[in-house]
Amino acid sequence: MRTDGTKYSNFTGWIDRPDDVQPALDGDLTCEIAVIGGGMGGMATALRLAERGQDVVLLEAEFCGYGSASRNGGQIAGAPGGDLRMLGLFSGSKLSVMAKLAENAGHYMEDLMKSHDIDCDYEANGLVWGAVSPLMMFRVRTQAAILRTFGGQGTVGSSEELGIPAGFVGGMRESIGGMLNPGKLARGVRRAVLDSSVKVFEQSPVSDVRRTDNTVALTTPRGTVQAKKVVLATNAYSGEWDITPKNLSVPLYVIEIETEPIAPERIAELDWTSRSGIITQHQLMTHYRLTARNTLVCGVRRAERGQSYPLPDRVPSPSLVQDMAKDLSDRFPSLSDVAIARAWGGWIGISSDWLSVAGQVGTNVYYSMACNGHGLCQVPYVGKLLADYIVDNEMPEDLAGIWTNLRKYPASMALVLNPFVIRLTWGVDRINDFFSGSKTLARRKLRRRQHANR
């Protein structure tokens, strides 16, 4: 696929920037609860606190929905992500908790869209764990069996049975969730927050967080907030303050690319009848999806490790975009002449065990880390649970399963996700692709179609 005319962005390609960015904090104020971070987690937490009658301030460095909230692939997942074999080996006690949490998070997100009348092109068509080789299909079946053991649900089938293109051998479709436009979703939740009683200050990066027994002091460039309680909803940016538990988050930069609009008849030729999003079972997964604007979006494939804070605001590397464009041509050979119109990226956070986590520092600082590439609905759902816990002082069951009061997390994920290991893993994935046969399958089907049309 062509990349010579690709437009690179340090924001998202899903939606334009808002034209009503809220003023920065100017002066000093006090409140009951302050939320730091205006992503999906922070917005959901603040919105729920406001619904529960709390006096809430939300501080965001750019504008709400600026970060990974609007830059991801738009997957609403109904099952835990990651390698369930490894998670079962090292975190077996949490798998049943995560299976239930993931399903509840999917339903929560659907309810959130309905209750706030958010039009974000949602298609409840499930999410497919795609296999590009018979060996990967064996892995899918193994993980599906593990998921069923812990109470999760999914349908295993061939590419024809799941309605996905011939470049995939088959996979497992999750029973809950689907695909949407994450930019529109984030903008809709932002509008709900602005319409609520939450005091929103955008363009207000927090430079310092200091806790005492009774209050937490937050410092921004032009003002301060004195809050009785604070929620840190900062995802990949969680390492910017000493108050955050050490090793809570390992930042990874991941990118998305989007093609130019594709003629409907050419999309029909893919036999992607389900229009389900597909996440491959590579060690560094790649995801593919169709959009409501008749484009094809592809993401991740090779992540890049953030080395230090503050994390840079950057655009994707052209070499990574070219590599992903080549992958799209191999996976969808009938579209090899299509151009890549846009490329964007953003920072996501990976927790120490690749699972959602939430916790507390002292008596008045709370935090959550719930992305990990598991689909964007776990983040706001955990935020909602956290808000209810703060108000009621009663731990919701799903929250209790991921709760901890650690001041320091294991450095295991930071060691695993170093630049050398990431690149080595990417190389192993490409070797597996070379021998997988999926490229041959896709091209064979294309030749058969061309022959039939003569």
C-alpha positions, 0 to 999 in steps of 0.5 A, a space after each residue: 500500500 502507498 505511503 507517499 501521501 500519508 498525513 502524520 498527526 500527533 493527535 488522532 485521525 478519528 476526530 478533529 480537535 474540539 473547538 471549545 477547549 476549556 480555560 486553564 485553572 487560574 488561581 487557587 481553589 478547594 474541593 472534595 475530590 480532584 481527578 487528575 487526567 481527562 482520558 476515558 478513566 478520568 472522565 468516567 470517574 469524575 462523571 460518576 462522582 458528580 452523579 453521586 453528588 460529590 464536589 469534583 474538579 477535573 484537571 487535564 493537561 491538554 483537553 479531555 480525550 486528547 490521549 489514548 482515549 481517542 487514539 486507539 483502535 476502538 475495540 470494546 472487548 468482552 474478555 481479558 486480553 493478553 496471553 491467557 496461558 501466561 496469565 494463568 501461569 503467573 496470575 491464575 487467581 485473577 483470571 476468573 476475576 478478570 473474565 467477569 470484569 471484562 464482561 461487565 466492562 463491555 456491558 457498562 460501556 454499552 450502557 454509558 453510550 445509551 444513557 448519554 446518547 453518544 453516537 460513535 458508530 458502534 457495531 456490536 459485532 464482537 471482537 475476533 482473536 484472529 489466527 494467521 496460521 494453523 499453529 496460531 489457531 491451536 493457540 486460539 483454541 487453547 486460550 478459548 478453553 482457558 477462558 471458558 474454564 474461568 467463566 468467559 465466553 467465545 465462539 471458535 470457528 474458521 474464517 468462513 464461519 466467523 465472516 472474516 477475510 481469507 488471510 486468517 485461518 480462523 479465530 474466536 469471536 468474543 460474545 460481548 462488545 464490538 467496534 466503534 469510533 473512539 474519538 466520537 466516544 471520547 468526545 461524547 463522554 467529554 460533553 457529558 462531563 462538561 454538562 455535569 457539575 464537574 469543574 473542568 480545567 483543561 490545559 492544566 498539567 499537574 506538576 506536583 502532588 503533595 499529600 498530607 493526612 487531611 488534604 492533597 495539594 495539586 500544583 499547576 502552572 497558574 493555580 493550585 487545588 486543595 482536595 480532600 481526596 485525589 484520583 490519579 487517572 493518568 495511565 501511561 503518564 503515571 510515572 511523573 510524580 513520586 506519589 505514584 507507586 513505583 513501576 505502576 505503568 510501563 509506557 509504550 508508544 503504539 500507532 494506528 494507520 488508516 487507508 483512504 476510503 475504499 469502494 463498497 464493492 471492493 470491501 465486499 470482495 474481502 468476504 468480511 461479512 461480520 465486520 468484526 474487528 480482528 486482533 491477531 495472536 502474535 506476541 506483539 498483536 496487530 489489529 485490523 478493522 473496517 470503519 463506518 467511513 469505508 476505510 481500513 484501520 490497522 494498529 500496533 504491530 510493533 510498540 516502542 518503549 518510553 524511556 523517561 518522563 515527560 513522555 514526548 508528544 510525537 508522530 509515528 515513525 515513517 518506517 513503522 508506517 511503511 512496515 504496517 502498510 506492507 503487512 496490510 498488502 500481504 493480509 489484503 492483497 486485493 487492496 494493495 493499490 490503496 493508499 494509507 491516508 493517515 497515521 497517528 499514535 499515542 502512549 498506553 500504559 502496561 501494568 506489572 502483570 498486564 492486568 487491570 489494577 487499582 489501589 490506594 496511597 494512604 487514606 486519600 489518594 486513589 489510582 487505577 491502571 486498566 488499559 494494557 491493550 485489553 480494549 478501552 472499556 475496562 478503563 472507564 468501568 474501573 473508574 466508575 467502580 473507584 468512584 462508587 468505592 470513594 463515595 460508599 466506602 464499600 468495595 465493589 466485587 469487581 474492584 476488590 479482585 484487582 485492588 492493592 495497596 502496594 507502594 512498589 510494583 515488581 519491575 518485571 514488565 519494565 524488564 520484559 518491555 525493553 527496546 531490545 526485547 520488543 524488537 526481538 519479539 517483533 522479529 520472531 513474529 515476522 519469522 512466524 508470518 513468513 512460514 504461516 501460509 496466510 499470505 499464500 491463502 489470501 493471494 490464492 483466494 484473490 487469484 480464484 476470484 480473478 479467474 472466476 470473473 474472467 
